[in-house]
Amino acid sequence: MRELILLRHAHAEAASTGQADLDRPLSPVGLAEAEAAGRWLKENNLLPDCVLCSPSRRTRETLEAVLGITGFVEKRLEDAVYDATPGTLMGLIDARRDVDRLLVVGHNPGLEQLVALMSEGTSSDYRGMPPGGIAVLAFDRDAAIEPGVASLTAFWWP
């Protein structure tokens, strides 16, 4: 079995005048949420083998807080995760077939739609994924990354 852990960035500060969306930092609440996510992952032995992370500041800060608790692993900033569609995310996941437990740190609506697509077979039936939320999907090692291929084994939020 392979596992895919999807982590939505924690709460971020609102953009200040002229600030690019990519540059929004975590709020103090967001930092606490990210640390709580790291503790939950560690307590549930869901330590990733590799991480793909959006290049936005809020996702990078979420990831750093998580890894500060879980321990550091191979990580790669992946531009395509920012504002990604479920199809784009599926392609990135498929390209990392060598990874048993992959963590993707990104944004909505792409992440919440991906959870629904991979577990239910449709991206229109998503239920939402709050800031700092985690979804864990399991699927057969040799399974093609396609709609309905995975089971949602855990869903957590701070």
N, C-alpha and C positions, 0 to 999 in steps of 0.2 A: 504494500500500500504506500501511496504517497500522500502527503498532507500539504495543503495550501492554507496559510494563515493570512487573512486580509485584515489590515489594521488601518482604520480611518484616522487621519491626524486628529489630535486633540483640539480643544477650543483655541482659537487664535484671536488676536487683537483685531479690531476693525481697521481697515486701511485708513491711514491718515491722508490728508490732502496731497495728491500727487504721488502717493506710494503705490508701487506696482503690487498686484495681487501676489506674485511670487515672493515678495519681501515681507509679508505679514508674519510677525513672530507669534509664538504661543503666548497666551495670557497666563497669569499666575494659576488660574483654575486649570488651564490646559496642561501646564507642567505637572500639576498634581495628578491629573487624569492619565498622562503618559506614564508617570511613575507607577500608578496603580495598575496600568496595563502590563507593565514589565513584571510587577509582582505576580499578577494573575498568570502570565505565561510561565514564569519560573515555578510557581506553586503547582501548576498543572503539567509540568515537564514538557512544555511545548516550545522548546528552544530551537530556533531555526538553524538550518545548515548554511543558508544564504539569504540575503535580503536584497530586494529591488525597491528603491525608494524614489519617489518624485523629487525633483530638484527644489521644490518650494521650501522656503525657510521653515514653515510650520511642520512640514513632514520630516525634514531633517532634524529639527529640535525634538519632535516626538520620538523619532528613532533613537537619537542619542540618549534620551532619558530612559527608554526601554532597555537599550543595550548596557547602560550603566548599571542596571539591576541584573539582567540575564547573563551578561558577559558578551564580549565582542565576537562577531563572526564575520565572514566574508560579506561585504556590502558593496553595492554599486548604485550610484545615482543613475536613474534612467529617465531621460527627458520625456519619453513616450508615456510614462505613468501620469504625468500632469495632464489633467483634462481628458483622460483616456476613456474611450468607449469600452464596453465589455469585450468586443471583438479584438481591440488592440491589446487589452490585458490578457486575453486568452492566447494571443500570439506570443507575448512575452513569456508567459508561463510555459507554453509548449516548447519554447526555445531553451528552457532550463530543465529538460527531462532528466538530466543527470543529478538533480537535487531531490533528495527524499522529503525534506521539509522546507518549503520556500515561504518566506514572509514577504508580502508586498505591502508597502506603506504608501497610501494614496488618498484619493478624494472621492466624494460623492458627486454626481450620481453613479459614476462608473463602478465603484466597489459594490454598492448595494444592488445594482442591476446584475453584476457578475455573480453574486451569491445566488440570486434567484435563477439566473440562466443556467448555472452549473448544477444547481440542486433541483430545481423545479422544471427546467427546460424552457422557461420563458422569462424574459427580462421585464415584462409588464406586470409581474406579480410580486414585485419587491415590497418589503415591509419596512424599510428604513434601516439606517445604520448611523447611530449617534456619534458625535465626536468622541474619539478615543475608543470606539467600539471595535470588537474583534469577532470575526467569523472564521471558523475552522472547517475546512472541507476535506474530505478523504475520498480517494479514488484509486482504482487499480493502477499498479505501476505502469502497465503497458497500455492503459486506456488513452484513447485520443482525447484531446481537450475539446469537448463539444458540449452542447446543451444536454442537461440531464445526467451527466456522467458521474457526478459527485453526490456524496451524502453530507449534509450539514451536521457535524458532530458536536459543535459547541458554538454558542453565541453569547458574548459577554459585553457589558458596557459599564463604565464607571458610574 
